[in-house]
Amino acid sequence: MARRPRRKAEETREDILSMAEMLFRERGYVAVSIADISGALHMSPANVFKHFRSKVALIDAIAGRHLDNATERFVAFDEDLPPKEQLLRFVLRLLESHLQDIQKNPYIFEMVLSTIEAKLEAGNRYRARIEEKLGEIIRTGVAEGGYHCPNPERAAHTVADVLACVLHPILIARDDKDTLVHRAEEIVCMVDAALRNKAC
Amino acid sequence: MARRPRRKAEETREDILSMAEMLFRERGYVAVSIADISGALHMSPANVFKHFRSKVALIDAIAGRHLDNATERFVAFDEDLPPKEQLLRFVLRLLESHLQDIQKNPYIFEMVLSTIEAKLEAGNRYRARIEEKLGEIIRTGVAEGGYHCPNPERAAHTVADVLACVLHPILIARDDKDTLVHRAEEIVCMVDAALRNKAC
């Protein structure tokens, strides 16, 4: 029984997140106020503020829940394939997941923009997980002798940077899937060629 | 004298563009109406509509004027440098120019967003000019024997894609200049390594 109050607080937090996410998806981040969220949950705005001090904090938590789920999909992976093929599958999986997000959320742009200045924790964690996976693939390539790369972590960082044009919501929303898949293939080809060259 | 009316129309067009640009910079694209622009010029909204059918058409024309000026700076160039150095200087020059644009225009995000769906002519032309210059540098590298690239146009297209993370306003606004310059150096290094490898 001693744990009951904390558990209640966690449940309230989850209720707020789910309702906020639903309202943001329906009406857009800009149009929904903290009062709208508390009203829909029949609680006071003060109660919402106790858990989230701002709409940006809500976005961070919603994105965190979502992106942490997404990164779980990276864990099981095609580790017996050549590194180039591993890179490509990894990128295409991310691309597919981002395209689904964009399709499911018509207000994704304003949510993304609202997070740009804020440098949200959720985004940094997601990016770190992507770099980690890229680093693993590159180190596999180095261990197998195909890749020549003095610093796999640094290379993974740069590869994550160049993948923005096939992963960033703002950059992929205006192109169709075939174009994006082709672009991803070309980039992975270029990255693979660079990593197989001794110089970089 | 026969030419007089057409010249007048061109002047009116330029007046509208300059006033629209000034108001967009001051108050933001969303907050400024065609009626605001015509009012500030003491003309009728119908007169503005005769030249520009929408705010998006105005953005396209303003961006066109601006980006066409920017591309003129690409012409004189360091053609006796090694291709890697040419690539880097070209990218850093673009980056510098984009950072200045962002600094001068606090409403650049909403203007960029308003153009994403519209796939504006001005942006396509700018991108084409960048690809052209990248293609020239890559062909120079191939001619000198350092680069091994079966299709310089295709490679230039991919290089333009990967440069998004150091050139796209939405992706560069939250980082400081040193970070961006370092990122550009790493990407040019990776691109150069890929182009020197026979495989890509």
Interface residues (C-beta under 8 A of the other chain):
Chain A: F109 L113 I116 E117 K119 R154 A155 H157 T158 V159 D161 V162 A164 C165 V166 H168 I170 L171 A173 R174 R183 E186 I187 C189 M190 V191 D192 A193 A194 L195 R196 N197 A199 C200
Chain B: F109 L113 I116 E117 K119 R154 A155 H157 T158 V159 D161 V162 A164 C165 V166 H168 I170 L171 A173 R174 R183 E186 I187 C189 M190 V191 D192 A193 A194 L195 R196 N197 A199 C200
